[in-house]
Amino acid sequence: MRNPPTLVSLAIDSALNNFASIYDLSFLPEHILLELFARTLKAGKLNEKILKLFVATDKEEILSFIESLNIQHIMLPVLPTRCSDKF
């Protein structure tokens, strides 16, 4: 017989489905952050906003995991918004 999902597993699934309303992950323990990050990658939901949430935690294991996967921020150039001779 199959075991029911754990409360931690259900919480991670809920967070994965509701990233739009999450603004801070720094209070989570590292083992939960690593599992959430792995599931985010597996689900194909990693974008710039979510990556910033994980980087903002400043947890060493998360930062080294991101670095080991060679995931980088996209640096978009800032273009002038007006056409003028004065810049």
PDB file of N, CA, C and O in Angstrom:
ATOM      1  N   MET A   1       0.837  -1.183   0.000  1.00  0.00           N
ATOM      2  CA  MET A   1       0.000   0.000   0.000  1.00  0.00           C
ATOM      3  C   MET A   1       0.881   1.245   0.000  1.00  0.00           C
ATOM      4  O   MET A   1       1.928   1.277   0.647  1.00  0.00           O
ATOM      5  N   ARG A   2       0.463   2.228  -0.704  1.00  0.00           N
ATOM      6  CA  ARG A   2       1.231   3.457  -0.835  1.00  0.00           C
ATOM      7  C   ARG A   2       1.047   4.367   0.373  1.00  0.00           C
ATOM      8  O   ARG A   2      -0.059   4.512   0.894  1.00  0.00           O
ATOM      9  N   ASN A   3       2.149   4.977   0.812  1.00  0.00           N
ATOM     10  CA  ASN A   3       2.082   5.896   1.948  1.00  0.00           C
ATOM     11  C   ASN A   3       1.475   7.224   1.510  1.00  0.00           C
ATOM     12  O   ASN A   3       1.698   7.667   0.384  1.00  0.00           O
ATOM     13  N   PRO A   4       0.711   7.859   2.392  1.00  0.00           N
ATOM     14  CA  PRO A   4       0.175   9.178   2.054  1.00  0.00           C
ATOM     15  C   PRO A   4       1.306  10.212   2.018  1.00  0.00           C
ATOM     16  O   PRO A   4       2.340  10.015   2.657  1.00  0.00           O
ATOM     17  N   PRO A   5       1.123  11.303   1.284  1.00  0.00           N
ATOM     18  CA  PRO A   5       2.174  12.321   1.230  1.00  0.00           C
ATOM     19  C   PRO A   5       2.368  12.987   2.597  1.00  0.00           C
ATOM     20  O   PRO A   5       1.432  13.109   3.388  1.00  0.00           O
ATOM     21  N   THR A   6       3.587  13.405   2.845  1.00  0.00           N
ATOM     22  CA  THR A   6       3.877  14.082   4.111  1.00  0.00           C
ATOM     23  C   THR A   6       3.368  15.515   4.056  1.00  0.00           C
ATOM     24  O   THR A   6       3.083  16.047   2.983  1.00  0.00           O
ATOM     25  N   LEU A   7       3.261  16.121   5.216  1.00  0.00           N
ATOM     26  CA  LEU A   7       2.818  17.507   5.291  1.00  0.00           C
ATOM     27  C   LEU A   7       3.817  18.432   4.598  1.00  0.00           C
ATOM     28  O   LEU A   7       3.419  19.405   3.958  1.00  0.00           O
ATOM     29  N   VAL A   8       5.108  18.135   4.721  1.00  0.00           N
ATOM     30  CA  VAL A   8       6.141  18.941   4.058  1.00  0.00           C
ATOM     31  C   VAL A   8       5.980  18.840   2.545  1.00  0.00           C
ATOM     32  O   VAL A   8       6.078  19.844   1.839  1.00  0.00           O
ATOM     33  N   SER A   9       5.737  17.650   2.056  1.00  0.00           N
ATOM     34  CA  SER A   9       5.551  17.448   0.619  1.00  0.00           C
ATOM     35  C   SER A   9       4.341  18.218   0.109  1.00  0.00           C
ATOM     36  O   SER A   9       4.396  18.831  -0.957  1.00  0.00           O
ATOM     37  N   LEU A  10       3.256  18.189   0.862  1.00  0.00           N
ATOM     38  CA  LEU A  10       2.054  18.942   0.475  1.00  0.00           C
ATOM     39  C   LEU A  10       2.303  20.446   0.503  1.00  0.00           C
ATOM     40  O   LEU A  10       1.814  21.172  -0.363  1.00  0.00           O
ATOM     41  N   ALA A  11       3.057  20.914   1.488  1.00  0.00           N
ATOM     42  CA  ALA A  11       3.375  22.342   1.580  1.00  0.00           C
ATOM     43  C   ALA A  11       4.248  22.787   0.407  1.00  0.00           C
ATOM     44  O   ALA A  11       4.050  23.874  -0.137  1.00  0.00           O
ATOM     45  N   ILE A  12       5.214  21.952   0.016  1.00  0.00           N
ATOM     46  CA  ILE A  12       6.075  22.275  -1.124  1.00  0.00           C
ATOM     47  C   ILE A  12       5.250  22.308  -2.408  1.00  0.00           C
ATOM     48  O   ILE A  12       5.437  23.193  -3.242  1.00  0.00           O
ATOM     49  N   ASP A  13       4.343  21.352  -2.570  1.00  0.00           N
ATOM     50  CA  ASP A  13       3.468  21.354  -3.748  1.00  0.00           C
ATOM     51  C   ASP A  13       2.605  22.607  -3.792  1.00  0.00           C
ATOM     52  O   ASP A  13       2.410  23.194  -4.856  1.00  0.00           O
ATOM     53  N   SER A  14       2.093  23.015  -2.650  1.00  0.00           N
ATOM     54  CA  SER A  14       1.272  24.223  -2.578  1.00  0.00           C
ATOM     55  C   SER A  14       2.087  25.468  -2.933  1.00  0.00           C
ATOM     56  O   SER A  14       1.613  26.341  -3.661  1.00  0.00           O
ATOM     57  N   ALA A  15       3.309  25.543  -2.418  1.00  0.00           N
ATOM     58  CA  ALA A  15       4.179  26.682  -2.735  1.00  0.00           C
ATOM     59  C   ALA A  15       4.500  26.708  -4.226  1.00  0.00           C
ATOM     60  O   ALA A  15       4.537  27.777  -4.836  1.00  0.00           O
ATOM     61  N   LEU A  16       4.728  25.552  -4.804  1.00  0.00           N
ATOM     62  CA  LEU A  16       5.045  25.451  -6.224  1.00  0.00           C
ATOM     63  C   LEU A  16       3.886  25.947  -7.087  1.00  0.00           C
ATOM     64  O   LEU A  16       4.100  26.556  -8.135  1.00  0.00           O
ATOM     65  N   ASN A  17       2.677  25.685  -6.645  1.00  0.00           N
ATOM     66  CA  ASN A  17       1.495  26.111  -7.404  1.00  0.00           C
ATOM     67  C   ASN A  17       1.097  27.554  -7.133  1.00  0.00           C
ATOM     68  O   ASN A  17       0.260  28.104  -7.849  1.00  0.00           O
ATOM     69  N   ASN A  18       1.680  28.177  -6.113  1.00  0.00           N
ATOM     70  CA  ASN A  18       1.276  29.540  -5.736  1.00  0.00           C
ATOM     71  C   ASN A  18       2.458  30.503  -5.647  1.00  0.00           C
ATOM     72  O   ASN A  18       2.472  31.381  -4.785  1.00  0.00           O
ATOM     73  N   PHE A  19       3.445  30.349  -6.525  1.00  0.00           N
ATOM     74  CA  PHE A  19       4.617  31.221  -6.476  1.00  0.00           C
ATOM     75  C   PHE A  19       4.261  32.695  -6.693  1.00  0.00           C
ATOM     76  O   PHE A  19       4.997  33.572  -6.241  1.00  0.00           O
ATOM     77  N   ALA A  20       3.166  32.981  -7.364  1.00  0.00           N
ATOM     78  CA  ALA A  20       2.793  34.366  -7.642  1.00  0.00           C
ATOM     79  C   ALA A  20       2.534  35.161  -6.365  1.00  0.00           C
ATOM     80  O   ALA A  20       2.702  36.381  -6.350  1.00  0.00           O
ATOM     81  N   SER A  21       2.131  34.485  -5.307  1.00  0.00           N
ATOM     82  CA  SER A  21       1.822  35.195  -4.061  1.00  0.00           C
ATOM     83  C   SER A  21       2.933  35.081  -3.022  1.00  0.00           C
ATOM     84  O   SER A  21       2.744  35.487  -1.875  1.00  0.00           O
ATOM     85  N   ILE A  22       4.084  34.537  -3.402  1.00  0.00           N
ATOM     86  CA  ILE A  22       5.199  34.382  -2.467  1.00  0.00           C
ATOM     87  C   ILE A  22       6.219  35.483  -2.714  1.00  0.00           C
ATOM     88  O   ILE A  22       6.653  35.699  -3.846  1.00  0.00           O
ATOM     89  N   TYR A  23       6.602  36.181  -1.640  1.00  0.00           N
ATOM     90  CA  TYR A  23       7.544  37.292  -1.757  1.00  0.00           C
ATOM     91  C   TYR A  23       8.837  37.077  -0.989  1.00  0.00           C
ATOM     92  O   TYR A  23       9.790  37.836  -1.164  1.00  0.00           O
ATOM     93  N   ASP A  24       8.887  36.050  -0.138  1.00  0.00           N
ATOM     94  CA  ASP A  24      10.079  35.824   0.677  1.00  0.00           C
ATOM     95  C   ASP A  24      10.189  34.340   1.011  1.00  0.00           C
ATOM     96  O   ASP A  24       9.222  33.717   1.450  1.00  0.00           O
ATOM     97  N   LEU A  25      11.377  33.785   0.799  1.00  0.00           N
ATOM     98  CA  LEU A  25      11.631  32.388   1.129  1.00  0.00           C
ATOM     99  C   LEU A  25      12.712  32.238   2.193  1.00  0.00           C
ATOM    100  O   LEU A  25      13.079  31.118   2.549  1.00  0.00           O
ATOM    101  N   SER A  26      13.218  33.347   2.699  1.00  0.00           N
ATOM    102  CA  SER A  26      14.377  33.301   3.589  1.00  0.00           C
ATOM    103  C   SER A  26      14.089  32.623   4.931  1.00  0.00           C
ATOM    104  O   SER A  26      15.026  32.201   5.609  1.00  0.00           O
ATOM    105  N   PHE A  27      12.847  32.509   5.324  1.00  0.00           N
ATOM    106  CA  PHE A  27      12.513  31.894   6.606  1.00  0.00           C
ATOM    107  C   PHE A  27      12.493  30.361   6.542  1.00  0.00           C
ATOM    108  O   PHE A  27      12.433  29.700   7.579  1.00  0.00           O
ATOM    109  N   LEU A  28      12.544  29.801   5.341  1.00  0.00           N
ATOM    110  CA  LEU A  28      12.483  28.347   5.194  1.00  0.00           C
ATOM    111  C   LEU A  28      13.832  27.697   5.472  1.00  0.00           C
ATOM    112  O   LEU A  28      14.872  28.271   5.150  1.00  0.00           O
ATOM    113  N   PRO A  29      13.827  26.512   6.064  1.00  0.00           N
ATOM    114  CA  PRO A  29      15.082  25.770   6.256  1.00  0.00           C
ATOM    115  C   PRO A  29      15.678  25.356   4.907  1.00  0.00           C
ATOM    116  O   PRO A  29      14.960  25.235   3.915  1.00  0.00           O
ATOM    117  N   GLU A  30      16.988  25.142   4.882  1.00  0.00           N
ATOM    118  CA  GLU A  30      17.677  24.850   3.631  1.00  0.00           C
ATOM    119  C   GLU A  30      17.193  23.571   2.964  1.00  0.00           C
ATOM    120  O   GLU A  30      17.084  23.523   1.739  1.00  0.00           O
ATOM    121  N   HIS A  31      16.901  22.534   3.746  1.00  0.00           N
ATOM    122  CA  HIS A  31      16.479  21.276   3.118  1.00  0.00           C
ATOM    123  C   HIS A  31      15.135  21.431   2.394  1.00  0.00           C
ATOM    124  O   HIS A  31      14.903  20.783   1.373  1.00  0.00           O
ATOM    125  N   ILE A  32      14.262  22.278   2.915  1.00  0.00           N
ATOM    126  CA  ILE A  32      12.986  22.532   2.244  1.00  0.00           C
ATOM    127  C   ILE A  32      13.208  23.395   1.003  1.00  0.00           C
ATOM    128  O   ILE A  32      12.592  23.165  -0.038  1.00  0.00           O
ATOM    129  N   LEU A  33      14.097  24.395   1.119  1.00  0.00           N
ATOM    130  CA  LEU A  33      14.418  25.231  -0.040  1.00  0.00           C
ATOM    131  C   LEU A  33      15.014  24.411  -1.180  1.00  0.00           C
ATOM    132  O   LEU A  33      14.670  24.615  -2.344  1.00  0.00           O
ATOM    133  N   LEU A  34      15.902  23.487  -0.844  1.00  0.00           N
ATOM    134  CA  LEU A  34      16.512  22.647  -1.880  1.00  0.00           C
ATOM    135  C   LEU A  34      15.464  21.778  -2.566  1.00  0.00           C
ATOM    136  O   LEU A  34      15.478  21.628  -3.788  1.00  0.00           O
ATOM    137  N   GLU A  35      14.571  21.214  -1.790  1.00  0.00           N
ATOM    138  CA  GLU A  35      13.505  20.387  -2.375  1.00  0.00           C
ATOM    139  C   GLU A  35      12.568  21.235  -3.235  1.00  0.00           C
ATOM    140  O   GLU A  35      12.166  20.809  -4.318  1.00  0.00           O
ATOM    141  N   LEU A  36      12.224  22.420  -2.762  1.00  0.00           N
ATOM    142  CA  LEU A  36      11.360  23.326  -3.526  1.00  0.00           C
ATOM    143  C   LEU A  36      12.036  23.754  -4.827  1.00  0.00           C
ATOM    144  O   LEU A  36      11.391  23.816  -5.874  1.00  0.00           O
ATOM    145  N   PHE A  37      13.330  24.048  -4.761  1.00  0.00           N
ATOM    146  CA  PHE A  37      14.061  24.442  -5.964  1.00  0.00           C
ATOM    147  C   PHE A  37      14.126  23.280  -6.961  1.00  0.00           C
ATOM    148  O   PHE A  37      13.936  23.481  -8.160  1.00  0.00           O
ATOM    149  N   ALA A  38      14.390  22.081  -6.473  1.00  0.00           N
ATOM    150  CA  ALA A  38      14.454  20.910  -7.355  1.00  0.00           C
ATOM    151  C   ALA A  38      13.106  20.646  -8.016  1.00  0.00           C
ATOM    152  O   ALA A  38      13.042  20.335  -9.206  1.00  0.00           O
ATOM    153  N   ARG A  39      12.046  20.769  -7.251  1.00  0.00           N
ATOM    154  CA  ARG A  39      10.712  20.551  -7.828  1.00  0.00           C
ATOM    155  C   ARG A  39      10.323  21.669  -8.792  1.00  0.00           C
ATOM    156  O   ARG A  39       9.613  21.433  -9.769  1.00  0.00           O
ATOM    157  N   THR A  40      10.788  22.887  -8.515  1.00  0.00           N
ATOM    158  CA  THR A  40      10.539  24.004  -9.427  1.00  0.00           C
ATOM    159  C   THR A  40      11.210  23.738 -10.774  1.00  0.00           C
ATOM    160  O   THR A  40      10.615  23.965 -11.828  1.00  0.00           O
ATOM    161  N   LEU A  41      12.446  23.259 -10.732  1.00  0.00           N
ATOM    162  CA  LEU A  41      13.146  22.917 -11.969  1.00  0.00           C
ATOM    163  C   LEU A  41      12.440  21.782 -12.705  1.00  0.00           C
ATOM    164  O   LEU A  41      12.261  21.840 -13.922  1.00  0.00           O
ATOM    165  N   LYS A  42      12.045  20.758 -11.969  1.00  0.00           N
ATOM    166  CA  LYS A  42      11.386  19.600 -12.575  1.00  0.00           C
ATOM    167  C   LYS A  42      10.062  19.994 -13.229  1.00  0.00           C
ATOM    168  O   LYS A  42       9.697  19.455 -14.274  1.00  0.00           O
ATOM    169  N   ALA A  43       9.351  20.929 -12.615  1.00  0.00           N
ATOM    170  CA  ALA A  43       8.065  21.376 -13.157  1.00  0.00           C
ATOM    171  C   ALA A  43       8.235  22.382 -14.290  1.00  0.00           C
ATOM    172  O   ALA A  43       7.264  22.721 -14.967  1.00  0.00           O
ATOM    173  N   GLY A  44       9.474  22.867 -14.505  1.00  0.00           N
ATOM    174  CA  GLY A  44       9.714  23.851 -15.562  1.00  0.00           C
ATOM    175  C   GLY A  44       9.175  25.227 -15.235  1.00  0.00           C
ATOM    176  O   GLY A  44       8.831  25.986 -16.141  1.00  0.00           O
ATOM    177  N   LYS A  45       9.094  25.565 -13.952  1.00  0.00           N
ATOM    178  CA  LYS A  45       8.521  26.839 -13.530  1.00  0.00           C
ATOM    179  C   LYS A  45       9.558  27.888 -13.128  1.00  0.00           C
ATOM    180  O   LYS A  45       9.195  28.959 -12.642  1.00  0.00           O
ATOM    181  N   LEU A  46      10.834  27.592 -13.326  1.00  0.00           N
ATOM    182  CA  LEU A  46      11.854  28.558 -12.924  1.00  0.00           C
ATOM    183  C   LEU A  46      11.882  29.716 -13.910  1.00  0.00           C
ATOM    184  O   LEU A  46      12.090  29.522 -15.108  1.00  0.00           O
ATOM    185  N   ASN A  47      11.674  30.907 -13.398  1.00  0.00           N
ATOM    186  CA  ASN A  47      11.799  32.128 -14.198  1.00  0.00           C
ATOM    187  C   ASN A  47      12.626  33.134 -13.397  1.00  0.00           C
ATOM    188  O   ASN A  47      13.100  32.823 -12.305  1.00  0.00           O
ATOM    189  N   GLU A  48      12.793  34.313 -13.931  1.00  0.00           N
ATOM    190  CA  GLU A  48      13.654  35.312 -13.297  1.00  0.00           C
ATOM    191  C   GLU A  48      13.153  35.700 -11.900  1.00  0.00           C
ATOM    192  O   GLU A  48      13.949  35.825 -10.970  1.00  0.00           O
ATOM    193  N   LYS A  49      11.844  35.889 -11.752  1.00  0.00           N
ATOM    194  CA  LYS A  49      11.278  36.283 -10.462  1.00  0.00           C
ATOM    195  C   LYS A  49      11.507  35.192  -9.407  1.00  0.00           C
ATOM    196  O   LYS A  49      11.891  35.486  -8.275  1.00  0.00           O
ATOM    197  N   ILE A  50      11.270  33.951  -9.784  1.00  0.00           N
ATOM    198  CA  ILE A  50      11.439  32.847  -8.839  1.00  0.00           C
ATOM    199  C   ILE A  50      12.914  32.643  -8.505  1.00  0.00           C
ATOM    200  O   ILE A  50      13.258  32.354  -7.359  1.00  0.00           O
ATOM    201  N   LEU A  51      13.781  32.793  -9.494  1.00  0.00           N
ATOM    202  CA  LEU A  51      15.218  32.684  -9.237  1.00  0.00           C
ATOM    203  C   LEU A  51      15.665  33.753  -8.244  1.00  0.00           C
ATOM    204  O   LEU A  51      16.468  33.474  -7.353  1.00  0.00           O
ATOM    205  N   LYS A  52      15.155  34.969  -8.390  1.00  0.00           N
ATOM    206  CA  LYS A  52      15.502  36.039  -7.448  1.00  0.00           C
ATOM    207  C   LYS A  52      15.052  35.713  -6.030  1.00  0.00           C
ATOM    208  O   LYS A  52      15.742  36.053  -5.069  1.00  0.00           O
ATOM    209  N   LEU A  53      13.897  35.055  -5.889  1.00  0.00           N
ATOM    210  CA  LEU A  53      13.426  34.650  -4.564  1.00  0.00           C
ATOM    211  C   LEU A  53      14.407  33.696  -3.896  1.00  0.00           C
ATOM    212  O   LEU A  53      14.702  33.826  -2.708  1.00  0.00           O
ATOM    213  N   PHE A  54      14.912  32.734  -4.669  1.00  0.00           N
ATOM    214  CA  PHE A  54      15.857  31.768  -4.111  1.00  0.00           C
ATOM    215  C   PHE A  54      17.211  32.421  -3.810  1.00  0.00           C
ATOM    216  O   PHE A  54      17.819  32.134  -2.779  1.00  0.00           O
ATOM    217  N   VAL A  55      17.678  33.284  -4.693  1.00  0.00           N
ATOM    218  CA  VAL A  55      18.967  33.950  -4.488  1.00  0.00           C
ATOM    219  C   VAL A  55      18.892  34.887  -3.281  1.00  0.00           C
ATOM    220  O   VAL A  55      19.863  35.020  -2.537  1.00  0.00           O
ATOM    221  N   ALA A  56      17.744  35.534  -3.086  1.00  0.00           N
ATOM    222  CA  ALA A  56      17.578  36.482  -1.977  1.00  0.00           C
ATOM    223  C   ALA A  56      17.635  35.810  -0.605  1.00  0.00           C
ATOM    224  O   ALA A  56      17.784  36.495   0.407  1.00  0.00           O
ATOM    225  N   THR A  57      17.521  34.492  -0.556  1.00  0.00           N
ATOM    226  CA  THR A  57      17.603  33.807   0.742  1.00  0.00           C
ATOM    227  C   THR A  57      19.015  33.845   1.308  1.00  0.00           C
ATOM    228  O   THR A  57      19.196  33.745   2.522  1.00  0.00           O
ATOM    229  N   ASP A  58      20.021  33.988   0.445  1.00  0.00           N
ATOM    230  CA  ASP A  58      21.438  34.003   0.846  1.00  0.00           C
ATOM    231  C   ASP A  58      21.868  32.725   1.561  1.00  0.00           C
ATOM    232  O   ASP A  58      22.808  32.744   2.356  1.00  0.00           O
ATOM    233  N   LYS A  59      21.195  31.631   1.286  1.00  0.00           N
ATOM    234  CA  LYS A  59      21.577  30.336   1.867  1.00  0.00           C
ATOM    235  C   LYS A  59      22.661  29.723   0.984  1.00  0.00           C
ATOM    236  O   LYS A  59      22.505  29.613  -0.232  1.00  0.00           O
ATOM    237  N   GLU A  60      23.746  29.334   1.611  1.00  0.00           N
ATOM    238  CA  GLU A  60      24.936  28.862   0.887  1.00  0.00           C
ATOM    239  C   GLU A  60      24.645  27.654   0.001  1.00  0.00           C
ATOM    240  O   GLU A  60      25.110  27.589  -1.137  1.00  0.00           O
ATOM    241  N   GLU A  61      23.876  26.701   0.521  1.00  0.00           N
ATOM    242  CA  GLU A  61      23.585  25.500  -0.277  1.00  0.00           C
ATOM    243  C   GLU A  61      22.774  25.830  -1.522  1.00  0.00           C
ATOM    244  O   GLU A  61      23.012  25.269  -2.592  1.00  0.00           O
ATOM    245  N   ILE A  62      21.826  26.731  -1.384  1.00  0.00           N
ATOM    246  CA  ILE A  62      21.009  27.131  -2.540  1.00  0.00           C
ATOM    247  C   ILE A  62      21.871  27.841  -3.571  1.00  0.00           C
ATOM    248  O   ILE A  62      21.794  27.543  -4.763  1.00  0.00           O
ATOM    249  N   LEU A  63      22.696  28.786  -3.109  1.00  0.00           N
ATOM    250  CA  LEU A  63      23.545  29.532  -4.041  1.00  0.00           C
ATOM    251  C   LEU A  63      24.542  28.625  -4.755  1.00  0.00           C
ATOM    252  O   LEU A  63      24.792  28.796  -5.948  1.00  0.00           O
ATOM    253  N   SER A  64      25.108  27.667  -4.037  1.00  0.00           N
ATOM    254  CA  SER A  64      26.057  26.753  -4.685  1.00  0.00           C
ATOM    255  C   SER A  64      25.346  25.797  -5.634  1.00  0.00           C
ATOM    256  O   SER A  64      25.911  25.419  -6.660  1.00  0.00           O
ATOM    257  N   PHE A  65      24.118  25.402  -5.310  1.00  0.00           N
ATOM    258  CA  PHE A  65      23.335  24.549  -6.208  1.00  0.00           C
ATOM    259  C   PHE A  65      23.015  25.295  -7.502  1.00  0.00           C
ATOM    260  O   PHE A  65      23.129  24.730  -8.590  1.00  0.00           O
ATOM    261  N   ILE A  66      22.619  26.547  -7.386  1.00  0.00           N
ATOM    262  CA  ILE A  66      22.335  27.373  -8.566  1.00  0.00           C
ATOM    263  C   ILE A  66      23.595  27.543  -9.398  1.00  0.00           C
ATOM    264  O   ILE A  66      23.559  27.442 -10.624  1.00  0.00           O
ATOM    265  N   GLU A  67      24.708  27.802  -8.726  1.00  0.00           N
ATOM    266  CA  GLU A  67      25.987  27.972  -9.425  1.00  0.00           C
ATOM    267  C   GLU A  67      26.423  26.672 -10.092  1.00  0.00           C
ATOM    268  O   GLU A  67      26.950  26.700 -11.204  1.00  0.00           O
ATOM    269  N   SER A  68      26.214  25.534  -9.433  1.00  0.00           N
ATOM    270  CA  SER A  68      26.629  24.251 -10.012  1.00  0.00           C
ATOM    271  C   SER A  68      25.841  23.916 -11.277  1.00  0.00           C
ATOM    272  O   SER A  68      26.341  23.218 -12.160  1.00  0.00           O
ATOM    273  N   LEU A  69      24.607  24.415 -11.361  1.00  0.00           N
ATOM    274  CA  LEU A  69      23.796  24.210 -12.562  1.00  0.00           C
ATOM    275  C   LEU A  69      24.042  25.291 -13.615  1.00  0.00           C
ATOM    276  O   LEU A  69      23.453  25.261 -14.696  1.00  0.00           O
ATOM    277  N   ASN A  70      24.912  26.241 -13.291  1.00  0.00           N
ATOM    278  CA  ASN A  70      25.261  27.355 -14.182  1.00  0.00           C
ATOM    279  C   ASN A  70      24.034  28.169 -14.581  1.00  0.00           C
ATOM    280  O   ASN A  70      23.894  28.573 -15.735  1.00  0.00           O
ATOM    281  N   ILE A  71      23.154  28.403 -13.620  1.00  0.00           N
ATOM    282  CA  ILE A  71      21.973  29.239 -13.848  1.00  0.00           C
ATOM    283  C   ILE A  71      22.366  30.672 -13.523  1.00  0.00           C
ATOM    284  O   ILE A  71      22.892  30.955 -12.447  1.00  0.00           O
ATOM    285  N   GLN A  72      22.105  31.573 -14.467  1.00  0.00           N
ATOM    286  CA  GLN A  72      22.515  32.960 -14.302  1.00  0.00           C
ATOM    287  C   GLN A  72      21.339  33.886 -14.540  1.00  0.00           C
ATOM    288  O   GLN A  72      20.393  33.550 -15.252  1.00  0.00           O
ATOM    289  N   HIS A  73      21.420  35.069 -13.924  1.00  0.00           N
ATOM    290  CA  HIS A  73      20.425  36.102 -14.166  1.00  0.00           C
ATOM    291  C   HIS A  73      20.582  36.619 -15.585  1.00  0.00           C
ATOM    292  O   HIS A  73      21.689  36.695 -16.117  1.00  0.00           O
ATOM    293  N   ILE A  74      19.475  36.965 -16.175  1.00  0.00           N
ATOM    294  CA  ILE A  74      19.504  37.582 -17.502  1.00  0.00           C
ATOM    295  C   ILE A  74      19.711  39.076 -17.306  1.00  0.00           C
ATOM    296  O   ILE A  74      18.916  39.747 -16.648  1.00  0.00           O
ATOM    297  N   MET A  75      20.773  39.576 -17.877  1.00  0.00           N
ATOM    298  CA  MET A  75      21.066  40.994 -17.762  1.00  0.00           C
ATOM    299  C   MET A  75      20.603  41.693 -19.043  1.00  0.00           C
ATOM    300  O   MET A  75      21.255  41.595 -20.082  1.00  0.00           O
ATOM    301  N   LEU A  76      19.492  42.386 -18.958  1.00  0.00           N
ATOM    302  CA  LEU A  76      18.973  43.106 -20.110  1.00  0.00           C
ATOM    303  C   LEU A  76      19.542  44.511 -20.124  1.00  0.00           C
ATOM    304  O   LEU A  76      19.576  45.173 -19.087  1.00  0.00           O
ATOM    305  N   PRO A  77      19.989  44.976 -21.281  1.00  0.00           N
ATOM    306  CA  PRO A  77      20.511  46.338 -21.336  1.00  0.00           C
ATOM    307  C   PRO A  77      19.381  47.350 -21.191  1.00  0.00           C
ATOM    308  O   PRO A  77      18.256  47.118 -21.634  1.00  0.00           O
ATOM    309  N   VAL A  78      19.697  48.457 -20.573  1.00  0.00           N
ATOM    310  CA  VAL A  78      18.725  49.533 -20.412  1.00  0.00           C
ATOM    311  C   VAL A  78      18.904  50.482 -21.585  1.00  0.00           C
ATOM    312  O   VAL A  78      19.978  51.047 -21.793  1.00  0.00           O
ATOM    313  N   LEU A  79      17.849  50.641 -22.332  1.00  0.00           N
ATOM    314  CA  LEU A  79      17.893  51.507 -23.500  1.00  0.00           C
ATOM    315  C   LEU A  79      17.259  52.851 -23.164  1.00  0.00           C
ATOM    316  O   LEU A  79      16.354  52.920 -22.332  1.00  0.00           O
ATOM    317  N   PRO A  80      17.726  53.914 -23.806  1.00  0.00           N
ATOM    318  CA  PRO A  80      17.112  55.221 -23.557  1.00  0.00           C
ATOM    319  C   PRO A  80      15.647  55.208 -23.990  1.00  0.00           C
ATOM    320  O   PRO A  80      15.286  54.575 -24.982  1.00  0.00           O
ATOM    321  N   THR A  81      14.818  55.910 -23.237  1.00  0.00           N
ATOM    322  CA  THR A  81      13.391  55.911 -23.548  1.00  0.00           C
ATOM    323  C   THR A  81      12.946  57.149 -24.308  1.00  0.00           C
ATOM    324  O   THR A  81      11.782  57.247 -24.696  1.00  0.00           O
ATOM    325  N   ARG A  82      13.834  58.079 -24.522  1.00  0.00           N
ATOM    326  CA  ARG A  82      13.464  59.266 -25.288  1.00  0.00           C
ATOM    327  C   ARG A  82      14.542  59.567 -26.309  1.00  0.00           C
ATOM    328  O   ARG A  82      15.717  59.263 -26.104  1.00  0.00           O
ATOM    329  N   CYS A  83      14.139  60.147 -27.372  1.00  0.00           N
ATOM    330  CA  CYS A  83      15.091  60.524 -28.418  1.00  0.00           C
ATOM    331  C   CYS A  83      15.435  61.993 -28.229  1.00  0.00           C
ATOM    332  O   CYS A  83      14.619  62.877 -28.489  1.00  0.00           O
ATOM    333  N   SER A  84      16.625  62.229 -27.784  1.00  0.00           N
ATOM    334  CA  SER A  84      17.058  63.590 -27.531  1.00  0.00           C
ATOM    335  C   SER A  84      18.572  63.625 -27.680  1.00  0.00           C
ATOM    336  O   SER A  84      19.245  62.605 -27.532  1.00  0.00           O
ATOM    337  N   ASP A  85      19.101  64.806 -27.974  1.00  0.00           N
ATOM    338  CA  ASP A  85      20.532  64.949 -28.084  1.00  0.00           C
ATOM    339  C   ASP A  85      21.194  65.018 -26.710  1.00  0.00           C
ATOM    340  O   ASP A  85      22.407  64.848 -26.593  1.00  0.00           O
ATOM    341  N   LYS A  86      20.410  65.262 -25.691  1.00  0.00           N
ATOM    342  CA  LYS A  86      20.954  65.385 -24.336  1.00  0.00           C
ATOM    343  C   LYS A  86      20.808  64.048 -23.613  1.00  0.00           C
ATOM    344  O   LYS A  86      19.692  63.618 -23.321  1.00  0.00           O
ATOM    345  N   PHE A  87      21.912  63.401 -23.328  1.00  0.00           N
ATOM    346  CA  PHE A  87      21.889  62.151 -22.579  1.00  0.00           C
ATOM    347  C   PHE A  87      22.694  62.278 -21.348  1.00  0.00           C
ATOM    348  O   PHE A  87      22.798  61.324 -20.577  1.00  0.00           O
TER     349      PHE A  87
END
